[in-house]
Every structure is written in structure tokens, then in C-alpha cells.
Amino acid sequence: MTVSKVEHIGIKVDKLERSLSFYQEVIGLTLQDIVGQPGDGLRLAFLSFPGQTSVEIELIEKVFEGLPQEGRVSHVAFTVKDIEDEHRRIAGLALPGLTAISTLGNGSRFFFFDGPDGEKLEFFESTRSK
């Protein structure tokens, strides 16, 4: 198993810039990366506390089809070192909600699956150094 840490907590937002301002000014987070441009169908912003980048908050400007509609916390993501091996392992466990491996514009790769109570979990292989 190559799971090594909690990668990020995904929060669905309506307006990325408004939420970026809030999380930076009110919570004190620092912007690490934005994936996507204004007008794209999907934009992501990754933030962390200064000097502590091991766990990030991901702001998601688009609701992924199939994710729970309750609340704004979309999913919990875990860092993995080998996305293909982990995808095969999870597929072998026959867990529900398993998606194909997807790739972000920055080359990071991920997939989702359901936990025992239907919670969305993500395994994430980042191209960004931590």
C-alpha cells in the first residue's frame, strides 16, 4: 500500500475568487496553486497554512456529478505514490463508486471511490512537490 498522508479536503464553492479571498484573509491560508482558468468548466485552488503544507484545502469551482449534495465538503483526499497500483488494489476490493483515473491540467492524477457510509474518498498522485 502506498498511501502516505491526508492530501487535501475538497470544498465546493460558487465563486473561486470570493472564496480565495475569504480563506486567505479570514482563515490565514496561503495560495499554493490554481488549476484552470476563468471560464473553464473546472477550476481548483489549493491552499495551506504558511510553513505547514502537508495538508491542503482544495476549493472546487464546479460540483462534480455524482458527489453528495449535502454540505460543502466534497471529499477527503489521500496522497499515494503509485496511482495505478492503488487503483488496481481498490478495484480488487470491489468498493462502490470507483472512478477511472483522471488527470488534471498540471499532470496530477486521481480517482474516487466510496467509503462504507457512502462518503467520497480520493486517492491523489500530485505532480507538485510537498
C-alpha positions in Angstrom: 0.0 0.0 0.0 1.4 3.4 -0.9 -1.0 5.7 1.0 1.1 8.2 2.9 -1.0 11.1 4.3 -4.2 13.2 4.0 -3.7 15.1 0.8 -6.5 17.7 1.0 -10.0 18.4 2.0 -12.2 19.5 -1.0 -14.7 22.3 -0.5 -17.3 23.1 -3.2 -17.5 26.9 -3.8 -19.7 29.1 -6.1 -17.1 31.8 -6.9 -13.5 30.8 -6.6 -12.1 34.4 -6.3 -14.5 35.2 -3.4 -13.6 32.0 -1.6 -9.9 32.6 -2.2 -10.1 36.0 -0.5 -12.1 34.6 2.4 -9.7 31.6 3.1 -6.7 33.8 2.7 -7.9 36.9 4.6 -10.1 35.3 7.3 -8.5 31.9 7.8 -4.9 32.8 7.0 -4.2 30.2 4.4 -1.7 30.8 1.6 -2.4 30.0 -2.0 -0.2 27.2 -3.4 -1.6 26.6 -6.8 -4.6 27.2 -9.1 -5.6 24.7 -11.8 -7.8 26.0 -14.6 -8.6 29.5 -16.0 -11.7 31.7 -15.6 -14.3 30.3 -17.9 -13.0 26.7 -17.7 -15.6 24.1 -16.7 -13.5 23.3 -13.6 -11.2 25.4 -11.5 -9.3 24.3 -8.4 -7.3 26.3 -5.9 -5.0 24.6 -3.3 -4.3 26.5 -0.1 -2.4 25.6 3.1 -1.2 27.3 6.3 2.2 29.1 6.0 5.0 26.7 6.8 2.7 23.7 7.0 1.9 22.4 3.6 1.4 18.8 4.4 -2.4 19.1 4.3 -4.2 21.4 2.0 -7.7 22.9 1.4 -8.9 22.5 -2.2 -11.5 24.9 -3.3 -13.6 23.5 -6.2 -15.4 25.8 -8.5 -17.7 23.2 -10.0 -19.8 20.5 -8.5 -18.7 17.1 -9.7 -21.6 15.0 -10.9 -22.3 12.1 -8.6 -20.8 13.6 -5.4 -23.1 14.1 -2.4 -25.1 17.3 -2.4 -25.1 17.7 1.4 -22.9 20.4 2.7 -19.9 21.9 1.0 -17.2 19.5 2.0 -16.9 17.3 -1.1 -14.3 14.7 -0.2 -11.2 13.7 1.6 -8.1 13.0 -0.5 -5.1 10.9 0.4 -1.7 11.1 -1.2 -0.5 8.0 -2.9 2.8 7.2 -4.6 1.6 4.9 -7.3 -1.9 5.7 -8.6 -2.1 2.7 -10.9 -1.2 0.2 -8.2 -3.7 1.8 -5.8 -6.4 1.8 -8.4 -5.9 -1.9 -9.1 -5.9 -2.6 -5.3 -9.2 -0.7 -4.7 -10.8 -2.3 -7.8 -9.8 -5.7 -6.4 -11.7 -4.9 -3.2 -14.8 -4.2 -5.3 -15.6 -1.0 -3.5 -18.5 1.0 -4.8 -18.2 4.3 -6.7 -14.7 3.6 -8.2 -14.0 6.0 -11.0 -11.3 5.8 -13.7 -8.0 7.6 -13.1 -8.3 11.2 -14.3 -5.6 13.8 -14.9 -5.6 17.5 -14.1 -4.1 20.2 -16.3 -1.0 20.2 -14.1 -0.5 16.4 -14.6 -1.7 15.3 -11.1 -3.8 12.2 -11.2 -6.7 11.0 -9.1 -9.6 8.7 -8.7 -12.6 8.5 -6.3 -14.3 5.6 -4.5 -16.9 5.3 -1.8 -16.3 4.6 1.9 -18.5 2.3 4.0 -21.1 5.1 4.6 -21.1 6.5 1.0 -18.5 9.2 1.8 -16.4 10.2 -1.2 -12.7 9.3 -0.9 -10.0 10.3 -3.3 -6.5 8.9 -4.0 -4.3 11.6 -5.4 -0.9 11.5 -7.0 0.5 15.0 -7.2 3.0 16.5 -9.6 3.6 19.3 -7.1 6.3 18.8 -4.6 5.2 18.8 -0.9 
